[in-house]
């Protein structure tokens, strides 16, 4: 596990160890050792304190990068391949 924070948006493996003040049900939050996929997104202009925030499934508000132990980025899959089905030759009757 690492305390090196992500520097760009994307999907990452992370373990949430804290929640931001004011987060709903924050008083019931318990840190775990469970790795989850989270989304890091741009929230403000580069250089601003909250430039990058973290979206966690089931948590209504974006969270601070400091609330997590960070794993590797999840590499985006290649773009889908478009399959083009052959069309009937001219004059061919399809039933």
C-alpha positions, -999 to +999 in steps of 0.1 A: +000+000+000+012+035-008+007+070+003+018+083-031-013+101-044-027+098-080-017+128-102-043+124-129-079+113-133-087+076-138-096+044-120-074+031-092-072+004-066-075+020-031-083+012+005-103+039+022-089+047+057-109+079+065-138+101+054-140+138+050-158+157+078-195+162+069-198+130+049-231+113+056-227+085+081-191+095+088-196+086+125-203+050+114-173+047+091-148+019+099-115+016+080-110-018+064-083-036+045-106-042+015-093-030-019-119-013-040-119+004-074-124+041-071-126+069-096-103+099-093-119+129-111-110+165-118-130+187-094-112+221-098-085+237-119-050+223-117-030+237-088-061+242-066-062+223-033-092+201-044-081+196-080-085+159-078-112+142-057-123+106-053-156+090-062-165+060-041-195+039-049-222+044-022-207+076-008-226+107-018-197+132-017-163+132-034-135+124-009-100+137-004-070+118-019-056+117+016-084+094+028-069+065+009-040+041+007-033+039-031-027+009-053-020+008-090-040+026-117-064+004-136-053+005-173-082+015-196-092-013-220-086-007-257-114+009-277-141-016-289-137-031-323-166-023-346-177-054-365-191-048-399-213-077-411-212-084-448-243-073-466-262-095-491-248-093-526-269-073-550-297-094-564-293-120-536-325-129-520-325-135-482-352-154-465 
